[in-house]
Amino acid sequence: MKSSLFGFLFAMWVLMLVGGGIAVTLLGPISISGFGESSWFIGSVIKAVIAITLVVIWILILSKLKNWIFKKELRS
């Protein structure tokens, strides 16, 4: 039981670090031009949508991993 719990926590931290790296290296430099004064707002909205999508994907991955670990533990 402890090893699967530690595996889950390790996967959670890896996903958080990868998500932070993606946000800083890929989302940070995105800039939109050609919309005048509202270019910064449109760029921010695009970054927010991508970041929220990544968070939802990470939550789904962790949920599937948690269910798999607990089902495995209940069988044994």
C-alpha positions in Angstrom: 0.0 0.0 0.0 2.8 2.5 0.9 4.6 2.0 -2.4 1.5 2.7 -4.5 0.7 5.8 -2.4 4.3 7.0 -2.8 4.0 6.3 -6.6 0.8 8.4 -6.7 2.4 11.3 -4.8 5.5 11.1 -7.1 3.3 11.2 -10.2 1.4 14.2 -8.7 4.6 16.1 -8.2 6.0 15.2 -11.6 2.8 16.5 -13.2 2.9 19.7 -11.2 6.5 20.3 -12.2 5.9 19.5 -15.9 2.8 21.8 -15.9 4.8 24.6 -14.3 7.6 24.2 -16.8 5.1 24.2 -19.7 3.4 27.4 -18.3 6.7 29.2 -17.9 8.5 28.1 -21.1 5.7 27.8 -23.6 2.8 29.9 -22.3 4.8 32.8 -20.9 6.3 34.1 -24.2 3.0 34.0 -26.1 2.1 37.4 -27.4 -0.7 38.4 -29.8 -0.4 41.5 -32.0 -2.7 43.1 -34.5 -5.7 43.8 -32.2 -4.6 47.3 -31.0 -5.1 48.0 -27.4 -6.8 44.7 -26.6 -3.9 42.5 -27.7 -2.7 41.9 -24.2 -6.2 40.9 -23.1 -6.6 38.4 -26.0 -3.2 37.0 -25.3 -4.1 36.6 -21.6 -7.3 34.9 -22.4 -5.6 32.4 -24.7 -3.0 31.7 -22.0 -5.7 31.2 -19.3 -7.7 28.8 -21.5 -4.6 26.7 -22.2 -3.6 26.7 -18.6 -7.1 25.7 -17.4 -7.1 22.9 -20.0 -3.8 21.6 -18.8 -5.1 21.6 -15.2 -8.2 19.6 -16.2 -6.1 17.1 -18.1 -3.7 16.8 -15.1 -6.7 16.2 -12.8 -8.1 13.5 -15.1 -4.8 11.8 -15.2 -4.4 11.8 -11.5 -8.0 10.6 -11.0 -7.4 7.7 -13.3 -4.1 6.8 -11.6 -5.8 7.0 -8.2 -8.7 4.7 -9.3 -6.2 2.2 -10.8 -4.1 2.2 -7.6 -7.1 1.7 -5.3 -8.6 -1.0 -7.5 -5.3 -2.8 -7.4 -5.1 -2.5 -3.6 -8.7 -3.8 -3.2 -7.9 -6.9 -5.3 -4.9 -7.9 -3.2 
